């Protein structure tokens, strides 16, 4: 029930996009919100390109994509809560 109310994210769950599936780090499918956590490996050029492609695929099917660094998880969680309020997932 917590998932249905938008309170707890799914972790590394496949999300259908126009051309297959992608697997964001966290997602709230009912609210169409995905979070990607970017650590140091995400600074490589190829990985950045892949990250941008996945985010674009998620946006094509209506997801809002939030990117967070490992050092700003508190601020990122605040943005997630704000987004969940905006979608009406938190009542």
N, C-alpha and C positions, 0 to 999 in steps of 0.2 A: 504493500500500500504506500510505503514511503516514496517509491519510485513514481507511482501514479500521481502523487501530490507534488512531484517535482523537487522533493527535498534532498534526495540522495542520488548522486549521479551513477550512471553505468560506467564501468571502467573498461577501457579497451574493447568496446563493443562495436561490431561491424555496423556501419550505417550505409544503407543503399544510396548510391548516387546514380547519375545518369549512365555512367559507364562502369558499372561494377559496384564495389564497396570500398570504403575507407574506414580506418579504425582510429578515431581520435582518442586521446588519453582519457578524457571524461566527456560524457554527453548526457543531456536531458532531452530525449527524443520528443516528449510531449510539448516542450517549450522551444524546440529547435535551437538548442544552444550546445555548442561544442567548445571544449577547452583543450588547448595544446600546450604542454609544458616544454619549454625550450631550454635544454641544458647546453653545455659547451659543444657537444657534437653537432648541434644545430647551427653552428657558426660556419661550418664548411659550405662552400659555394654550392656543391651538388645537393647537399641536404636542404639548404635554404630553398633551392629551386623546387625540390620535391615537396617541402612544406607548403610553399605557395600554391602548388598545383592541387594538393589535398584540400587546402582552405578554399580555393576557387570551386572545387567540385562540391564541397559542402554548401557553399553559398548558393550555387546553382539550384540546389534543392531546398533552399529556404533557411538554412542554418545561419545563425550568428556565430562567428568564430572568434574566440578570445585567446590571445597568446599570452603566456606567462613565463617569466624566467623563474628559476628555482629560488631566487632571492626576493621575489616580490609576490609570493603566494598570498600573503595577507591582503594586499591591494587587489589581487586578482579575485580572491573570494568575494571581496566587496563588490566588484564589477559583476560577478556571477549572480549574487543576491539581487543587485539592482536589475539585472536583465530578467531574472525570474519574476520579480515584482511586476516589471513592465509587461510581461506576457500573461500575467494573471495566474501563474503557477503557484504563487505563495498567497494564501488567503487567510 
